[in-house]
């Protein structure tokens, strides 16, 4: 008798747990569109050498804050006049990568540094085409970043892409057999962040977009 009571209790607990799980999943799917295919990104500027020549002055290092117009480097041109040309920051931002050094010989167009405004990072999430009708600009978003487990960042849908991610593929699929297989396409959605001072470009994220 005692054993049958214990079994009945265990069965009841399993049924309750399963019901709670189904209820949670149903609530989540009804209220949110979720995806783990998301990344933290920023508008990255690449600073390049403006002339052929030798770097005579190098003023930056990684993680340094820059203002638009700050002098990054001076390059002495290889032309007979030997004119010294200044390379300046194209926009406000933080130095992600500093690749130049005094004495380095460079050609016009050589990448010297990469910068991005860390205070203006955003998340790009790839959303399945079947969910697009429920995505609205301005909708609230919950953002979970893998690098900061347990922390939740808030944001809003800022922009819905005008083309699928496959359109931008460098090597689109080529079906030589002539048979067409339908594949669910994904559309990039840009999500602005409220705060997120800890974040850096490239981190993986999971998002929940309110329907």
DRENDO-1510 file (C-alpha; in Angstrom, 1 decimal, always signed):
<recs>
REC; n; res; u; v; w
REC; 1; UNK; +0.0; +0.0; +0.0 .
REC; 2; UNK; +2.8; +2.4; +1.0 .
REC; 3; UNK; +4.7; +1.7; -2.2 .
REC; 4; UNK; +1.6; +2.3; -4.4 .
REC; 5; UNK; +1.1; +5.7; -2.7 .
REC; 6; UNK; +4.8; +6.6; -3.3 .
REC; 7; UNK; +4.4; +5.6; -7.0 .
REC; 8; UNK; +1.2; +7.6; -7.3 .
REC; 9; UNK; +2.9; +10.7; -5.8 .
REC; 10; UNK; +5.9; +10.3; -8.2 .
REC; 11; UNK; +3.6; +9.9; -11.2 .
REC; 12; UNK; +1.6; +13.0; -10.1 .
REC; 13; UNK; +4.8; +15.0; -9.7 .
REC; 14; UNK; +6.0; +14.0; -13.2 .
REC; 15; UNK; +2.7; +14.9; -14.7 .
REC; 16; UNK; +2.7; +18.3; -13.0 .
REC; 17; UNK; +6.3; +19.0; -14.1 .
REC; 18; UNK; +5.5; +18.0; -17.7 .
REC; 19; UNK; +2.4; +20.2; -17.6 .
REC; 20; UNK; +4.4; +23.1; -16.3 .
REC; 21; UNK; +7.0; +22.6; -19.0 .
REC; 22; UNK; +4.3; +22.6; -21.7 .
REC; 23; UNK; +2.7; +25.6; -20.2 .
REC; 24; UNK; +6.0; +27.5; -20.1 .
REC; 25; UNK; +6.9; +26.6; -23.7 .
REC; 26; UNK; +3.4; +27.6; -24.9 .
REC; 27; UNK; +3.6; +30.9; -23.1 .
REC; 28; UNK; +7.1; +31.6; -24.5 .
REC; 29; UNK; +6.1; +30.8; -28.1 .
REC; 30; UNK; +2.9; +32.8; -27.9 .
REC; 31; UNK; +4.6; +35.9; -26.5 .
REC; 32; UNK; +8.1; +35.9; -28.0 .
REC; 33; UNK; +10.0; +35.1; -31.1 .
REC; 34; UNK; +13.3; +33.6; -30.0 .
REC; 35; UNK; +16.5; +32.8; -31.7 .
REC; 36; UNK; +20.1; +31.8; -30.7 .
REC; 37; UNK; +21.4; +33.0; -34.1 .
REC; 38; UNK; +22.4; +36.5; -32.9 .
REC; 39; UNK; +25.6; +38.5; -32.4 .
REC; 40; UNK; +26.6; +41.7; -30.8 .
REC; 41; UNK; +27.9; +44.1; -33.5 .
REC; 42; UNK; +29.1; +47.6; -34.1 .
REC; 43; UNK; +29.7; +50.0; -36.9 .
REC; 44; UNK; +33.4; +49.3; -37.6 .
REC; 45; UNK; +35.6; +51.9; -39.3 .
REC; 46; UNK; +38.8; +50.8; -41.0 .
REC; 47; UNK; +41.6; +53.4; -41.0 .
REC; 48; UNK; +43.9; +53.1; -44.0 .
REC; 49; UNK; +47.1; +54.7; -45.2 .
REC; 50; UNK; +46.3; +57.6; -47.5 .
REC; 51; UNK; +49.7; +57.6; -49.4 .
REC; 52; UNK; +52.7; +55.4; -50.1 .
REC; 53; UNK; +55.4; +56.1; -47.6 .
REC; 54; UNK; +56.9; +55.5; -44.2 .
REC; 55; UNK; +55.1; +56.0; -40.9 .
REC; 56; UNK; +56.9; +58.7; -38.9 .
REC; 57; UNK; +54.5; +59.1; -36.1 .
REC; 58; UNK; +52.1; +56.6; -34.5 .
REC; 59; UNK; +49.7; +57.9; -31.8 .
REC; 60; UNK; +47.3; +55.1; -30.9 .
REC; 61; UNK; +47.1; +51.8; -29.1 .
REC; 62; UNK; +44.4; +49.1; -28.6 .
REC; 63; UNK; +41.4; +50.2; -26.4 .
REC; 64; UNK; +42.2; +53.9; -26.8 .
REC; 65; UNK; +39.2; +56.3; -27.1 .
REC; 66; UNK; +39.4; +58.5; -30.2 .
REC; 67; UNK; +37.4; +61.6; -31.3 .
REC; 68; UNK; +36.7; +62.3; -35.0 .
REC; 69; UNK; +39.7; +64.2; -36.4 .
REC; 70; UNK; +42.3; +63.0; -33.9 .
REC; 71; UNK; +45.7; +62.4; -35.6 .
REC; 72; UNK; +46.4; +58.7; -35.7 .
REC; 73; UNK; +49.6; +58.8; -37.7 .
REC; 74; UNK; +51.9; +60.8; -39.9 .
REC; 75; UNK; +53.2; +59.3; -43.1 .
REC; 76; UNK; +56.1; +60.7; -45.0 .
REC; 77; UNK; +55.3; +60.3; -48.7 .
REC; 78; UNK; +57.6; +58.4; -51.0 .
REC; 79; UNK; +57.4; +61.1; -53.7 .
REC; 80; UNK; +60.4; +63.3; -54.3 .
REC; 81; UNK; +59.0; +66.1; -52.2 .
REC; 82; UNK; +58.7; +63.8; -49.1 .
REC; 83; UNK; +55.5; +65.5; -47.9 .
REC; 84; UNK; +54.3; +64.4; -44.5 .
REC; 85; UNK; +50.6; +63.5; -44.5 .
REC; 86; UNK; +48.4; +63.0; -41.4 .
REC; 87; UNK; +46.0; +60.2; -41.0 .
REC; 88; UNK; +43.0; +61.1; -38.8 .
REC; 89; UNK; +40.2; +59.2; -37.1 .
REC; 90; UNK; +37.1; +59.1; -39.4 .
REC; 91; UNK; +34.7; +59.0; -36.4 .
REC; 92; UNK; +34.5; +58.8; -32.7 .
REC; 93; UNK; +35.3; +55.4; -31.4 .
REC; 94; UNK; +37.5; +52.9; -29.5 .
REC; 95; UNK; +40.5; +51.3; -31.1 .
REC; 96; UNK; +39.8; +47.6; -31.6 .
REC; 97; UNK; +43.0; +46.9; -33.5 .
REC; 98; UNK; +46.2; +49.0; -33.9 .
REC; 99; UNK; +48.4; +47.6; -36.7 .
REC; 100; UNK; +50.8; +50.5; -37.4 .
REC; 101; UNK; +54.3; +51.3; -36.1 .
REC; 102; UNK; +56.9; +54.0; -36.5 .
REC; 103; UNK; +59.2; +53.1; -39.4 .
REC; 104; UNK; +56.7; +50.8; -41.1 .
REC; 105; UNK; +56.6; +51.2; -44.9 .
REC; 106; UNK; +53.0; +51.3; -46.2 .
REC; 107; UNK; +51.2; +51.6; -49.5 .
REC; 108; UNK; +48.1; +53.7; -50.0 .
REC; 109; UNK; +45.1; +51.7; -48.8 .
REC; 110; UNK; +46.9; +49.6; -46.3 .
REC; 111; UNK; +44.7; +48.9; -43.2 .
REC; 112; UNK; +46.3; +50.6; -40.2 .
REC; 113; UNK; +43.6; +50.4; -37.5 .
REC; 114; UNK; +40.0; +49.4; -36.8 .
REC; 115; UNK; +37.7; +51.4; -34.5 .
REC; 116; UNK; +34.1; +51.3; -33.4 .
REC; 117; UNK; +31.9; +53.3; -31.0 .
REC; 118; UNK; +31.4; +50.8; -28.1 .
REC; 119; UNK; +28.6; +53.0; -26.7 .
REC; 120; UNK; +26.5; +52.3; -29.8 .
REC; 121; UNK; +26.7; +48.5; -30.1 .
REC; 122; UNK; +23.7; +46.6; -31.3 .
REC; 123; UNK; +22.6; +43.0; -31.9 .
REC; 124; UNK; +21.8; +41.5; -35.3 .
REC; 125; UNK; +19.5; +38.5; -35.1 .
REC; 126; UNK; +18.6; +36.2; -38.0 .
REC; 127; UNK; +14.8; +35.5; -37.9 .
REC; 128; UNK; +13.0; +32.8; -39.9 .
REC; 129; UNK; +10.8; +34.2; -42.6 .
REC; 130; UNK; +7.8; +32.5; -41.1 .
REC; 131; UNK; +8.1; +34.8; -38.1 .
REC; 132; UNK; +8.5; +38.1; -39.9 .
REC; 133; UNK; +4.9; +39.0; -39.9 .
REC; 134; UNK; +5.1; +39.2; -36.1 .
REC; 135; UNK; +8.2; +41.4; -36.0 .
REC; 136; UNK; +7.4; +45.1; -35.4 .
REC; 137; UNK; +9.9; +48.0; -35.3 .
REC; 138; UNK; +10.0; +49.3; -31.8 .
REC; 139; UNK; +9.1; +46.0; -30.2 .
REC; 140; UNK; +10.7; +45.2; -26.8 .
REC; 141; UNK; +13.6; +42.7; -26.9 .
REC; 142; UNK; +15.3; +40.6; -24.2 .
REC; 143; UNK; +18.9; +39.9; -24.9 .
REC; 144; UNK; +21.0; +37.2; -23.2 .
REC; 145; UNK; +24.8; +37.2; -24.1 .
REC; 146; UNK; +26.7; +34.0; -23.7 .
REC; 147; UNK; +29.7; +35.7; -22.2 .
REC; 148; UNK; +27.6; +37.1; -19.3 .
REC; 149; UNK; +25.4; +34.2; -18.3 .
REC; 150; UNK; +22.6; +35.2; -15.9 .
REC; 151; UNK; +22.6; +38.9; -17.2 .
REC; 152; UNK; +19.7; +40.1; -19.3 .
REC; 153; UNK; +20.0; +43.2; -21.5 .
REC; 154; UNK; +17.0; +45.1; -22.9 .
REC; 155; UNK; +16.6; +46.5; -26.3 .
REC; 156; UNK; +14.2; +47.3; -29.1 .
REC; 157; UNK; +13.7; +46.3; -32.7 .
REC; 158; UNK; +15.3; +49.1; -34.7 .
REC; 159; UNK; +15.3; +47.7; -38.3 .
REC; 160; UNK; +14.1; +44.7; -40.2 .
REC; 161; UNK; +16.2; +43.7; -43.2 .
REC; 162; UNK; +15.0; +44.1; -46.7 .
REC; 163; UNK; +16.6; +40.9; -48.0 .
REC; 164; UNK; +17.4; +37.4; -46.6 .
REC; 165; UNK; +20.8; +36.5; -45.4 .
REC; 166; UNK; +21.3; +34.1; -48.3 .
REC; 167; UNK; +21.2; +37.0; -50.8 .
REC; 168; UNK; +24.5; +38.3; -49.2 .
REC; 169; UNK; +26.2; +35.0; -49.5 .
REC; 170; UNK; +29.5; +35.2; -51.4 .
REC; 171; UNK; +28.9; +31.7; -52.8 .
REC; 172; UNK; +25.1; +31.1; -53.2 .
REC; 173; UNK; +24.0; +27.5; -53.5 .
REC; 174; UNK; +23.9; +26.2; -57.1 .
REC; 175; UNK; +21.6; +23.3; -57.8 .
REC; 176; UNK; +22.9; +21.7; -61.0 .
REC; 177; UNK; +20.3; +19.0; -60.9 .
REC; 178; UNK; +17.4; +21.3; -61.5 .
REC; 179; UNK; +15.5; +20.0; -58.5 .
REC; 180; UNK; +14.4; +22.7; -56.1 .
REC; 181; UNK; +14.4; +22.1; -52.3 .
REC; 182; UNK; +12.6; +24.8; -50.3 .
REC; 183; UNK; +14.7; +26.0; -47.3 .
REC; 184; UNK; +13.4; +28.3; -44.7 .
REC; 185; UNK; +15.1; +31.7; -45.2 .
REC; 186; UNK; +16.3; +34.0; -42.5 .
REC; 187; UNK; +16.2; +37.8; -42.4 .
REC; 188; UNK; +18.5; +40.0; -40.3 .
REC; 189; UNK; +16.9; +42.1; -37.6 .
REC; 190; UNK; +18.8; +44.9; -36.0 .
REC; 191; UNK; +18.2; +45.4; -32.3 .
REC; 192; UNK; +19.3; +48.5; -30.4 .
REC; 193; UNK; +20.6; +48.1; -26.9 .
REC; 194; UNK; +19.7; +50.0; -23.7 .
REC; 195; UNK; +23.0; +50.1; -22.0 .
REC; 196; UNK; +25.3; +47.1; -22.4 .
REC; 197; UNK; +28.6; +48.8; -21.3 .
REC; 198; UNK; +30.2; +45.4; -20.8 .
REC; 199; UNK; +29.7; +44.2; -24.3 .
REC; 200; UNK; +32.1; +44.0; -27.2 .
REC; 201; UNK; +31.5; +43.2; -30.9 .
REC; 202; UNK; +31.3; +39.6; -31.9 .
REC; 203; UNK; +29.8; +38.1; -28.8 .
REC; 204; UNK; +27.1; +35.4; -29.3 .
REC; 205; UNK; +23.6; +36.2; -28.0 .
REC; 206; UNK; +20.1; +34.8; -27.7 .
REC; 207; UNK; +17.2; +37.2; -28.2 .
REC; 208; UNK; +13.5; +37.1; -27.3 .
REC; 209; UNK; +11.4; +39.6; -29.3 .
REC; 210; UNK; +8.0; +40.5; -28.0 .
REC; 211; UNK; +5.2; +39.7; -30.5 .
</recs>
